[in-house]
Amino acid sequence: MKALKITAIVSIVLMFALSGKAQDEMESPKVPDPVKKAFKTEKPKMNDVEWEKEGNYFAVEFKEEGVEKEMVYDAKGNVVSTETGIDTGSLMPSIKKYLEENYRDYEIEEAEKIEKKGKTSFEVEVEANDEEIELLFDSNGQFIKEESEKEEDENDEEKEDE
């Protein structure tokens, strides 16, 4: 009787564990083989990665030497952009000045260097009172635009509809 109870408990635990893994796999997008191959060629030692579908593109997030990174690919496996986390203390003086003058009451959550089509830009995420705002700066640290979390979600939905 005791063996039957143990078997039942183990079976229930396994059922929940496997259903959780299946759920995780269902939420992960189907990444085309050319995209996976391109990433493996570029970063052969990266195994702990997270894939996400962004409109018509596939983004892979990973940590390399303790730095958060993201690479975005088209369906053919071409790199569209890369994002590299940067220390907020190392932001350009012009970006720091802009933040001090315009977002004094906000806390800097994270900063990233973005490389896309041969151009470099910087994205700084600030937050205050549960409001997240992403600020985009050019390679010289000049402000380009502001996007709230809500606007970003709407833009992603519009891209998916195209």
N, C-alpha and C positions, 0 to 999 in steps of 0.2 A: 504494500500500500504506500509506504514511504517513497519507494522508487517511482511509483506512478505520479505522486505529487511533484517530485523533483523533475520528472520528465515533462509534466504539464507546465511547470513554471519556466523551465528552460525553453520550451516551445513558444510560450507567450513572449518571453524576452526576445528570442530570435525573430519572431514575427514582427514585433515593433521595430527592432533594429533594422531589419531588412526593408520594411516599408518606409522607414526614414531615408535609407540610402536610395531607394527607388524614387522617392519624392525629390531628393536632391538631383538625381539624374534627369528627371522629367523637367525640372526648372532650368537646367543648363541647356543652352541652345545647341542645335545640331550644327557643328562647325564643319564647313566643307574641307575635304582632304587637302586641296592646294593651300588652304590657310594654315591648317595644322602643320603641314610639311614646311611651309615657309617659316613658321615660328620655330619649329624644331631645328631648322638649319641655322637660323639666326641665334637662337638661345638653346643649344643642345642639352645643357645641364639643368634647365628649368623644368621642374616637374610639379611643383606646388603652384598651380595657376588657376585663375578663375576666368571663364569665358562669359561674355555678355553680348547679346545682339543689340546693335545701336542703328536702327533704321536698316539700311542695306549693308552695313559694315559689321565686323566682328572685332570686339575689343578683348584683349587678354590682359589681366592684371596679375602682377607678380612682384616679388621683392628680390632685388639683386644687390648683394653686399649691403643689406640693411636699408636700401633705398626703395621706396614704392615707385613702381613704373607701370605704364600702360602702353600697349602698342595696338593700333587700330589698323585692320586690314580690309581690303575689298574682297569680294568673293573669289577672286582669282589668285589671292595670296600676295598682293602688292601692299606694301606698307603705306598707309594713308597719312598717319601721324604717330608721334610718340609723345608721351607725357612722362616727365621725371619729377618726382617730389624734390623740393629744395627746402633748405632751412629758412624759416621766415626771417631770421636775423640777418641773412645774407641778401635780402632784397635790395635792389638799387635804391640809392638815396631819393631819386625822383618818385619812386613808388611809395616809399615810406612817407615822404612829404605829402603826397596825395591822400594817403590813408589818414594821416594825422589831421589834415585840413577838412576832409569830407566824411570820415568814418571814425571819428574820435571815440564814440561810445560803443564801437564794435570790437569784437575780439577776432584776431586772425586765427582761423581754424587750420588752414593749410595753404601752401603755395606750390605751384608747378611750373616747370619750364616746358613749353609746347613747341615741337618742331613739326611743321606742316608745309609741304610744297617748297622746301628750301628756306622757309622763313621761321624765325624764332619769335615767340611771344611768351608772356607770363600771365598766369591766372592765379588770382588770390581769392580765397573764399573767406568771407567775414561773416560773423554771426552776432546778433543781439536780439534778446526777447523772442527766441524761437524763429527768428527771421534769418534765413541764409541768403547771402548775395554773392555771386561770383563776379569778379571784376577782371577785365581783360586789359592788358597793357602790351604795347609793342616792344620790339627788341631794345629800344632806347628808354623804356620805362614810362612812356607817355600813355595816358589813359585812352582806351578805345571805346569800351562799352561796359555796361552793368547789366546783369541778368539775375533775376530772382529765381529761387528754386521752382516756383510755380510757373514762371515764364519758360524755364528750361524744359519742364515736363511737357508743356503745350507745344514747344518747338519740336521735341522728340516725336510727339504724336503726329505732327504735321509732316515730318520727314518720312515716317512710316507709311503715311497715306499716299505719298508720291510714288 
